[in-house]
Amino acid sequence: MSELFLLSLNILEGLFLGLFFFLGLYWTVQKITHSEHIAAWFMLSMLMRTAVVVGGFYFILAEGWGSGAVALLGFIFARLLVTKLSKRHMTSTWRAT
């Protein structure tokens, strides 16, 4: 396969891992505000999110460090995207109440 296709696949893999991690974090924060078991929710969420992301990067890094670096760029982009969207959501929710 072409190098460009593989790099775009790696950035998408990193993006999906980042979306899973940071949207999972956002969901957890929303969930624990209405829960009695805050520590349990947070710990289970953190362990699950971390295990999936570390496993994903393990398989990506099997292709080489260049693939891992490109996937990391996708992961960072997902963080920026989720941060921007969650700020927008929190601002609109705050104004509505």
C-alpha positions, -999 to +999 in steps of 0.1 A: +000+000+000+011+035-005+028+054+023+002+082+022-026+058+027-009+042+057-002+075+073-038+087+068-050+054+083-027+059+113-040+094+119-075+081+118-067+054+143-052+080+166-083+102+161-106+073+170-086+064+201-086+100+212-123+104+206-129+072+226-107+084+255-119+120+257-156+115+250-154+087+276-139+112+300-166+137+292-193+111+297-178+100+330-177+135+344-214+140+334-223+107+350-205+111+383-222+144+390-254+124+396-240+093+412-233+081+448-203+061+437-180+088+423-147+070+429-158+037+415-172+053+383-140+074+378-116+045+385-134+020+362-137+046+335-101+055+337-089+019+337-111+010+307-102+041+287-065+037+294-065+000+286-081+005+252-058+034+243-026+017+254-037-015+235-045+005+204-011+023+205+006-010+211-007-023+178-001+009+160+035+010+172+041-025+159+043-008+125+071+015+136+076+047+156+066+069+126+031+053+126+029+060+164+039+096+160+013+102+133-014+084+154-004+106+184-011+137+162-046+123+156-050+116+193-040+152+201-064+166+175-092+146+191-084+162+224-086+196+209-119+188+191-136+173+222-124+202+244-138+228+219-171+209+216-175+204+253-168+240+261-194+250+235-219+225+250-212+237+286-216+273+276-250+267+259-262+246+288-251+272+313-269+300+294-301+279+291-305+275+328 
